[in-house]
Amino acid sequence: MAFSIKLNTPRYSAQLAFSSLVTSSLMLGLLAKKDPQGELIDNCNGNIKAAFATLAADKLFSIHHVHEINGPEHTARRFNTIYRDFPLVFTEGMKDWGIKIISLEASPHFEIESMEESA
């Protein structure tokens, strides 16, 4: 069941790949444990893969952003240490990975100001 997904949220943009080690039952089990109200599944219109990817990406981005860790390798190592119940995030040379960070970055922040012409 290997798949990849691109996510665009107000906080971040991410592209993740998931290996065949990430099964439907594993995804459902972690969603039930980490999101017991089912809000992620509801927000993803019942799509289990999208809900699980969002859960994983939220945690990865928090590590990357809040802890100000630079680079996917450092983020992956920190994630693997903190979230032992999740599939392992790929680090160099790893063969039994479940999640691979293809890209992860903060969404661009911008402001639009209205400019009124002087009469």
VOPAGU-2260 file (C-alpha; in pm, 1 decimal, decimal comma):
REM VOPAGU-2260
SITE   aa  ch    i         X         Y         Z
SITE  MET   A    0       0,0       0,0       0,0
SITE  ALA   A    1     285,9     242,8     -70,8
SITE  PHE   A    2     170,2     595,4    -154,3
SITE  SER   A    3     279,3     956,6    -150,8
SITE  ILE   A    4      77,4    1266,3     -73,0
SITE  LYS   A    5     110,1    1643,5     -96,3
SITE  LEU   A    6     -45,8    1852,8     179,1
SITE  ASN   A    7    -101,8    2227,2     177,5
SITE  THR   A    8    -226,4    2381,1     500,5
SITE  PRO   A    9    -226,5    2735,2     631,2
SITE  ARG   A   10      77,8    2642,5     846,2
SITE  TYR   A   11     288,3    2427,7     614,7
SITE  SER   A   12     328,5    2251,6     283,2
SITE  ALA   A   13     452,1    1894,4     286,7
SITE  GLN   A   14     506,6    1600,3      59,8
SITE  LEU   A   15     546,6    1263,9     228,3
SITE  ALA   A   16     592,5     910,5      99,0
SITE  PHE   A   17     465,9     607,0     289,4
SITE  SER   A   18     603,7     256,4     245,5
SITE  SER   A   19     403,7     -63,5     236,1
SITE  LEU   A   20     487,4    -106,9     608,1
SITE  VAL   A   21     219,0     156,5     679,2
SITE  THR   A   22     -98,2     -52,6     668,0
SITE  SER   A   23    -461,2      55,3     696,4
SITE  SER   A   24    -490,5    -104,7    1039,5
SITE  LEU   A   25    -179,5      79,5    1162,4
SITE  MET   A   26    -316,2     409,7    1030,8
SITE  LEU   A   27    -657,8     354,1    1187,1
SITE  GLY   A   28    -505,0     249,3    1519,6
SITE  LEU   A   29    -288,3     560,6    1543,9
SITE  LEU   A   30    -573,5     787,2    1433,1
SITE  ALA   A   31    -798,0     635,4    1701,6
SITE  LYS   A   32    -527,6     688,5    1963,5
SITE  LYS   A   33    -413,5    1038,6    1861,4
SITE  ASP   A   34    -744,6    1180,2    1732,5
SITE  PRO   A   35   -1021,9     998,6    1923,7
SITE  GLN   A   36   -1289,8    1248,2    1814,3
SITE  GLY   A   37   -1220,4    1167,3    1449,1
SITE  GLU   A   38   -1178,4    1530,2    1346,4
SITE  LEU   A   39    -893,9    1453,2    1103,6
SITE  ILE   A   40   -1096,1    1186,1     925,6
SITE  ASP   A   41   -1395,0    1420,6     908,1
SITE  ASN   A   42   -1179,0    1703,4     772,0
SITE  CYS   A   43   -1042,4    1466,5     505,9
SITE  ASN   A   44   -1390,8    1346,6     401,0
SITE  GLY   A   45   -1329,1     997,1     535,6
SITE  ASN   A   46    -998,5     945,0     353,5
SITE  ILE   A   47    -786,9     743,7     598,8
SITE  LYS   A   48    -459,6     794,6     408,8
SITE  ALA   A   49    -504,2    1172,7     397,0
SITE  ALA   A   50    -601,8    1187,4     765,5
SITE  PHE   A   51    -301,0     980,2     870,2
SITE  ALA   A   52     -66,2    1180,5     647,3
SITE  THR   A   53    -201,1    1500,7     802,3
SITE  LEU   A   54    -145,2    1362,8    1152,2
SITE  ALA   A   55     212,9    1263,2    1072,1
SITE  ALA   A   56     286,7    1590,4     888,4
SITE  ASP   A   57     148,1    1798,1    1177,7
SITE  LYS   A   58     385,5    1624,8    1416,8
SITE  LEU   A   59     679,9    1649,5    1177,2
SITE  PHE   A   60     617,9    2018,8    1114,4
SITE  SER   A   61     587,8    2089,5    1486,8
SITE  ILE   A   62     926,0    1930,7    1544,6
SITE  HIS   A   63    1074,7    2112,5    1248,4
SITE  HIS   A   64     923,8    2452,0    1331,0
SITE  VAL   A   65     889,0    2468,4    1710,2
SITE  HIS   A   66    1224,4    2310,4    1785,8
SITE  GLU   A   67    1383,5    2504,3    1497,9
SITE  ILE   A   68    1550,1    2194,3    1360,3
SITE  ASN   A   69    1698,2    2241,9    1016,6
SITE  GLY   A   70    1687,3    1969,5     758,2
SITE  PRO   A   71    1476,3    1659,6     710,3
SITE  GLU   A   72    1744,1    1429,4     853,9
SITE  HIS   A   73    1742,4    1602,2    1194,3
SITE  THR   A   74    1362,4    1625,4    1192,4
SITE  ALA   A   75    1339,3    1252,3    1114,2
SITE  ARG   A   76    1575,4    1154,5    1395,2
SITE  ARG   A   77    1389,0    1370,9    1646,9
SITE  PHE   A   78    1050,2    1233,8    1531,3
SITE  ASN   A   79    1173,6     873,9    1561,8
SITE  THR   A   80    1287,9     945,4    1917,6
SITE  ILE   A   81     970,6    1122,5    2031,5
SITE  TYR   A   82     697,4     927,5    1848,0
SITE  ARG   A   83     796,9     564,9    1896,8
SITE  ASP   A   84     443,5     442,5    1824,4
SITE  PHE   A   85     456,3     582,6    1467,2
SITE  PRO   A   86     631,2     415,8    1175,7
SITE  LEU   A   87     995,5     522,4    1146,9
SITE  VAL   A   88    1076,0     827,8     938,5
SITE  PHE   A   89    1348,5     759,9     683,2
SITE  THR   A   90    1705,3     851,4     769,2
SITE  GLU   A   91    2011,4     776,3     554,1
SITE  GLY   A   92    2065,4     404,9     499,3
SITE  MET   A   93    1744,2     294,3     674,3
SITE  LYS   A   94    1567,1      -6,0     520,2
SITE  ASP   A   95    1262,3     -46,8     745,9
SITE  TRP   A   96    1122,8     306,7     717,0
SITE  GLY   A   97     751,8     382,0     704,7
SITE  ILE   A   98     747,9     755,5     627,3
SITE  LYS   A   99     981,9     958,6     408,2
SITE  ILE   A  100     997,1    1338,1     406,9
SITE  ILE   A  101    1014,7    1459,3      48,5
SITE  SER   A  102     951,0    1823,1     139,0
SITE  LEU   A  103     838,3    2012,0     447,0
SITE  GLU   A  104     825,4    2388,8     475,1
SITE  ALA   A  105     630,6    2670,3     633,7
SITE  SER   A  106     361,4    2818,1     415,7
SITE  PRO   A  107     450,5    3157,0     284,2
SITE  HIS   A  108     328,1    3441,2     498,7
SITE  PHE   A  109     209,5    3753,8     328,0
SITE  GLU   A  110      -9,1    4053,1     395,2
SITE  ILE   A  111    -209,9    4253,5     148,2
SITE  GLU   A  112    -265,6    4618,5     218,2
SITE  SER   A  113    -520,5    4826,0      38,8
SITE  MET   A  114    -371,8    5138,9    -114,8
SITE  GLU   A  115    -620,0    5420,4    -159,4
SITE  GLU   A  116    -545,7    5682,3    -416,9
SITE  SER   A  117    -503,0    6036,9    -287,8
SITE  ALA   A  118    -758,4    6276,8    -429,8
